[in-house]
């Protein structure tokens, strides 16, 4: 990209991204696209010999607390934030492992970078929500700080009607079928939305090198044949946890951390 990306461009990308995360997170939190609640209550429906790798992954996911249950209500804010780290991390890893969930986008974007960027953005919005922070401007500032190392101050600047409509239209493009009335949040629909979120952040790719990443040795392992995929996975997982810590620190500095 020619020239330095401006703060205004960052806001233009992040505002619809934040709006689009809401139905995606709802799909992960409430609509239970994996059928985890049924697995928690009744166990895996498949016989051992019929279970595929995807079934085994879903069984692992089902072993953690599920929003909407009594166990979830008893969890502290920090415990729920910890749950989101593993939920988003495992979900985005599953998407990266099954590129077909992203459709054509999965064949046109670097898997780890696109999914990693979207995963970190989703996680930050989810964590902020657990602390009661849902204001759009604050969320844009949070994502800008952690993902792009840009400190923005949006307070006092009202959106014009045209800007608001443009952000809504772009958010609808990113969420796709998830916002259609009567649509159930299936694994494929949520996965495709995550890919579109990744592509949205990729529009400012020159800034993505600043987002939390893995350690130097993860990068080295990622360059090796065969085991390289392990290095990329570990690097993205490390980056996700670092994003969570940086997000919590950002909220803490502003006195926005909820009491547990």
Helices and strands as residue ranges (DSSP letters): H 7-29, H 36-42, G 48-50, H 53-61, H 70-74, H 77-97, G 99-107, H 111-130, H 136-148, H 161-175, G 176-179, H 187-202, G 205-210, H 216-222, H 228-253
